Amino acid sequence: MGAAERCTASPSSKTMTPAYMLRAFAKEARAELRRLLAEDDLAPHVDEARRIFAMAASDMAVGEPMTVYAQSSAIRAMHAALDDPWLIEARATIVGAFLAAIASLLIEARRVR
C-alpha cells in the first residue's frame, strides 16, 4: 500500500486536504524515483515525462521545493530519454519531469480504482 493509499484508508480521510494528498503522492513518487536504475526502469514513465518536459514554463506550477535522490545511471538514462544526450539541461529539470510523471501516473492509477 502506497503513501497515498495509506492516508486515504484512514477514517479521517474525509478531512484530508488536497495539499496533504499531493505531498503523499510526491513522497511515493520520490521512493519510486530512488528505485530506478537504468533505461528499462524508466520505460513506464518516459511518455509522461516527455509531455511534462515539453510544457511551457507558463503552464507549470511551482510547489514546495524538495530534495529527491536518483541513481547516476538513472539520471543519465533520463537525459537520454528526454533527448538530452549531451546532459545540457539542468539535472533538476530532467529529474523533476520524471518525478512529476511518476506522481501523475500514481494519481491516475488511484483515480481508476
Secondary structure by P-SEA (a helix, b strand, c coil): ccaaaaaaaccccccccaaaaaaaaaaaaaaaaaaccccccccccaaaaaaaaaccccccccccbbbbbbcaaaaaaaaaaaccccccccaaaaaaaaaaaaaaaaaaaaaac
